[in-house]
């Protein structure tokens, strides 16, 4: 079981407050798809099998190669970025992997990074280097 960054009970309580509106929207979408000859359950099954890798730079405030523009709560290092990516995955259940970006996400101990990713329920999709070269699926 992966470590959860958000209290599951709180998440379920919040989701419950939105359930009626979500069900109404889902039913309306189902009707629209049915008029086009598509089954919403088949579409959902296909979508649920799809996973996205979050780029590690996507959870920071950002910057350029010349300067950084940090903001409050910005991840300080790759381990913070992994935790932020775990929150995204916990909320969406669609982002089980992280795409790391070198040299910014470089660590002294890749095994420690892999272990932390595993604890958070995340895999590493690929490493991208500033040179543009890419090493796919170093660990999953």
Buried (B, 14 or more C-beta within 10 A) or exposed (E): EBEEBEEEEEEEEEEEEEEEEEEEEEEEEBEEBEEEEEEBEEEEEEEEEEBBBBBBBBBBEEEEEEEEEEEEEBBEEBBBBBBBBBBBBBEEEEBBBBBBBBEBBEBEEEEEBBEBBBEBBBBBBBBBEEEEEEEEEBBE
